[in-house]
């Protein structure tokens, strides 16, 4: 939830890419999703459109800067326009059905921010949205993107999406697929080769107008002009090895900062973490203890696993002098042997605390990596069960690209760290956090379900006529709570923060007023730390049922022990707008609630009125 850090990451990525002669990146991915079964959760910004917009702006500013023709910047290409994250059942490449209201109020929002920030291109999704893939959808690419939004840059198809119109049953053959795609607004055909093969013929037959071709070409050439490719005699297309090493050194530092800030502390019973210097023997058990390759995630590119710092290496580098760290796999990712388990058990019994490093392989997240079940692999579950029988405190470090079902172990382990896929500095980041050199401050961008039966699960759901706990009968499950295991925005710290009540500059605001919200945050613990302060609102009564909460503000602050800081948020009338059934944005007056807190569930509430 830190757009400034995202911008720094994007700038470092741009500099490294340009040193390799690359000018255009197919990023950022802006697909909102509420279904962690979908593998591309690993790439997306999470479940909330406001957060996605904040992060999107950071990505694009970092990639593109102020002068795209600079030798250290890249053209961005936000993807996948639009609605890909809503695929049914979380099954990749499946169809998605979203209302016009949902499309404009949820899935379109980060793209609007991308174009506002200055993105010069976009990639169309390849799945069917309401029965029609974007490559064959003139409403999405012409009416919405060109006319309503006013976007002027080129639109590229996703990989082979034009050819796949045949499989969708939209085109009879490849030639017709090319005709439909160019006439629907796809300027660049990625990978299928059908434009090269058929466009000339289609123009001669009168099925594609030459002006359509000219406009597509003009948009592509305009992007190249912005990149400065026509202003130099020989644009760089080969690696610049002289600059590369210095950039990589700086980017390793950025990678460490990003990894530390991405870690989310989910449980810390009795303040076991950070590990006390008095603990002299630690057992690191699990298939991720010495792993390197998997930490590069599902899109490693040319990343070198040998450059990745493993968890074992990072722990040993940051452990207090004289602390013994014994390491054993205990099992493989999916299988185990009696001998592996015996060795791990014997080693763990000699320790004072057990760190178990578990999760999903990188190939279990990402594109075409949907999962019907979100539990840990059976061999890893068995390993944890055996280690828990010893009776020593167990801390889980979980590596994954998505929320996993951690319910079987939540009440049994003493600590849980969500470590995602942290990249080249994985071990150093976790070593610093485990031994207290860094204080975790990461927050969840997506809700963690208690079981797959709760999916889709997200914080900004609508109220019902029979709210849980308010009526009999009421909404809910017979066999499961309706609340997530961990809510959106959740994340612990090694210190504690006390939130005061929000105060407002007005309790009633009009069309020309700005609502200023102030809240005092105090570090009431014993360690310095960062906190991500979150502001949520609810429109109490409207012509359309509104979400129980909506994120409208995020501020990251640093406080020393005992320090207080007054945090200010500013809300404008446009922040209270919503989309009606006809797809039009509107503002209605009335009563609103407002919370400021550490996540989507906690927070102190005040009330104000919007006069409209």
Steps between C-alpha positions, in 0.01 A plus 500: 500500500795730429481672157829686556684170545324358193621800302856437616475133399360592158774757442768244582332247271486755220868587530602135497271419206624795296859393561400179319356697207134455600265796448152368581369288788173311525430632849346581737232236535187670634248218520290518816406160639306367797582134432833363629451178304606701195874457448561852377428635845880482523525786248192709570461791745237321711128537566455876530475754215617795711817321609557375145480860374756622754746226409432543129599866513826403670579239235438733207686798649793272571506343156440814296620796708458843346682441171429165336783553251753482785752221466396361840120482465241262357157531343243330722216281377235444768311173457259325453227737382256419658336250744744208471519465880131407515538163323242254629615252763844660508579282197747668268383567142141441610231752408401790724157653547494848650227760495564844354488635855765252622713561194515875557505504879752221559695364205537817292612727786877426500511531121350848522779590742756348261383715209474807723859444617616486139521142379546498122375149420286221638452127453155352448388196696454176309214343697136544409343787694122460498536257211733711284884509519640857486671413170150478354331760719463844341304623801800452731773612260321768299199633688641473853877529453519741205183712517402504867846487661683674216801268491716561193781245533537162327315191621684170478332163523608249760708206380325329206166657596408584140536141385312378807184675376451183296503286818261745666253433219506866396682450168452225244867495405830683551436750222169602652669523841746756362214695342299509823799597716624793291146633457434465873801712597804271537793694353776242559459126464726326750648171381227353277633651175151532357525874427814443295334212319154643425469879540612590148254253356219626724562860392492402133171319560353809667446321832749728679528869417845639424427781746467239776850377414635855482364590842647185659839568338491864610441399861795259491731754335393768749608276789836439332539875455432559868768244580748702294562215258491736199726765653820297505684333217531162674265433791657275762386142465803320646594474870711783642726293724689803625193648672334170587713396798454832681124483440481143627685594819253781569207277411612237751465766768154589370412130489592463868291802597205370297528151647509628860196720441307218330521256791174477697501383862174310546543356849744562785378325814661624822731726297721204407630704208750648457699206629669577830883496515457259790382232256820318410378210285256531211377229264418612146291225345318478169550492123540878478785522752779477247294570188609769254324454165140507629542844657521658153128435459293386201653747249877472569612600150879482491528523878792296630407270793865499608466871580211437741579506872330199660320515833771290664773733373313808614430362846861399554619840383277687746490267801677617817853373546507144627141411406482158337262460206445138398347450156307204358247463220271256677314446173499604137232732364257215437658183639687384808694199616520345843869577510446871424236522769714312751797732445286811528330375816830410663645842417191690611493331842839654580383855425326762712278625218404360159471705181308301239537635146209383285281610211430452133749472218517799267338291225193460722432875461484722194341450161320168441558410866151504649435281803174341616646458850726748678651279767869426536620186317428187705867420565554845650187471714628169634836657581338783698278254689801292604699806609209630709491171692843579645348773714747776411387839364454485122511801266372457146662694217265465203613555141226537240365723228148498642310462828519139617267318738691531827205412725625149591806650670393848609411404857787253538809696401643794693578721203421538130696708250359543149810525283353482144775469234750762612761471226878521518520640854258252659739366764639836603153653535368214713823475699469866592135458599543177698781644710354847542722713278187599309146538629234353267246751369343321202121485461287253307369624161248217495289314756614155620208254510443244774413249227437496125128479574503871594633609160445757357584686819579870528448777751287739290198275463144628505270484802215251498142523619580244767842594639700241689430523873213749455215275398382140505548355246802700376763483229784258567616138484394206713858376526723806474527860619438764235803707602838440335789345690690824435324808361611740228757748630606275789857475621669501843808679627754436774365810667144617564313805375217682674243673279313801629150593386489671158407867507345686206524862390127480415220264598303623198664572165368645176599470133792743531632378835795279583459260790820500705547205733753501783600210720778472754709184489729408789772237507399343831757222481870469568639490146515752217276403214302596192122487480276516194198704609181427306182704456169339405153644436145372465207668328226411749198551273505534120287422196714188451629283785857607579791294643536467876842663468708658223866592524551872430837584658839347582790665686826338610665647808807427714490540878756451774383348831269742677485735200168638377408632158185664369413353160291700256277375218312720254181376334323674213138459385623281212624249760135433593381436144377162379392341173133433436342216301538699177873536553486870590687649793284692745519661841214489747471689824436337831659340802848344484710305748879525511762280665876538546681184603773243434291277271155459347347356819639716780471876539313772685187638333365852454207634299449791262244622251543581132263775389434465127 
